């Protein structure tokens, strides 16, 4: 996906891909050299590598509903490129890829331009970087019930996926 085109969609609700296990609906938070940041209701912040994206859908009539409000001081990891982003989340619990047989969760232990290593129970799994489509590290926005809070704000927290 073209970075210039993606920058025009920042702060808008988009659908990444048309279907399949990697498809998600969310608010586009930022675009970087080779990845972008999407806030989703179910997965929290997901970092997508742009070279794996087949399509981006934006509703021309703003019909895609996104049920979260991004907190004013919402802080998430950023880096100039995807490898440096992974270096920033080393030793954290991550989920690589959203679904299918290549989806895996564990502690990110090593990263370089060629592979990423995940500690999964008693195993070390090495993912080829060219097959990593996206990653999340547990940062989510919690939806508040309107009965509990009259200001309708959302809180954010880091979830450890356990």
N, C-alpha and C positions, 0 to 999 in steps of 0.2 A: 504494500500500500504506500502511496505517495505521502511523504511527511507533510508537505504543504497542504494537500487536500485534507489530511487528518487534522491538522491544526485548526481548520475552519469548523470542525465538529466538537472542539473542546467545550465542555459544560453542557453538551447536548446528550440526550438519551439515544443510544444507538444499539443495533443488534450486530454482533460479530458473527459472521457466517450465517447461512440460512437455516442450518439444522445440523444435527449430529452432536456428538458428545462435547465438542469444543465450543459450540454456539452458546452465547450468553447475551442477555439484555442488561444494559447498565449505562451509567453516566461516564462519559469520557473525561478523565481528569487532566491528563497531560500526554504529550507526544514527545518522544526522544529519538535519537539517531536510528535505532533499529528495533524499538519496542514502544508500546503505549500502555497507559494505565487506565483500567476500567474498574469502576466501583459497581459491584453487583449486589443484589439483595441477599442471595443465598451463599455466595462464596467470598464476599467481602472484596478486598482489593485484589485484582488479578492483573498480572503483567503479561501482555501478549507480544510475542515476537512478530513483527510486521511481515516478514517473509513467509509466514505460514497462513496468513489471512487470505481467504478466497473472496470474501465480500463484506462490505459494511452497509447496513441499512439504516437510513434515517427516515422517519415518518414525515411526509410533506405537510401533514395536517396535525402534527404533534399528537398522534394517537397512541404511541407507545407509552405505557404507564410505568413510571419508576417510583416506587413507594418510599424512598428514603430521601431525607434532606441531608445534604453534606454539611457537617458541622463547620462553623466559621474558621476554626483553627485546626482543621483536619490535617494531620501530619502523616505522611507515608514516605517510604523509601524512594529515592530517585538516584539516578546515576546517568552519566553521559551515554552509556551503551549497556546492552543486556548482560554481558560478562561482568562488568563492574557492578551492576545491580546485584547479581548473584553473589559476588564477593561481599557486598554489604549485608547480605542475609545469611552468611555462613554461620554454622552452628545453631541455626534456628530450625524449628519444625516447619517443613514446607510441603506443599502438594505440587507435584509436577504433572502437567496435563490434566484436563478436567475429567476425562472419562475414557472408557475403552481399556484394552489390555495394557497400554503403555502409561496408564495413570498410576502414580505411586506417591506415598506419603512417607516421610522420614526426616531425619536430621541431615541438612546439607553440610557435608564435611569438606569437600574440595571442589574447586572450580578452576578451569582454565579455558582457553579458546577451543579445545577439542572435546572435553567431557566435563560432566558434573557428577560428583559422587554423593550418594545418599546412604546413610546408615539406616537400614530397615531391620528391626529386631536384631538378629544375629548375623546379618548379611551386609556386605557393602555392594551396592548396585551402582554401576557407572553408566550414565546416560550419555549418548552422543549428543553434543550440543546442537547439531543440525536437526535432531529429532525432538528437542524440547520445544513445545509449541507455546506453553505458557507456564506461569508459576504463581503461587500465592503463598504467603507466609503467615496467615492467620489474622491479619488486621481486618476487622469488620466494624460496620456501623450497626448499632443496636436500635431497632425500631421501638419507640416509646408508645405506650397506649395513651390515648387522649384522656382516659379516666385518671391516670396517674399524674399527668403533667399538663398543665394548661398552656404552656408555651410551645408545645409540639416540637421540641428539639429532639435530636437524636444524640446518643452518646456513642463514642467509639472506644474500642478496646482491642487488645491483642488476644486472640483465641489460640490456645495451644492444641487445638484439634483433638483433645482427649475428652 
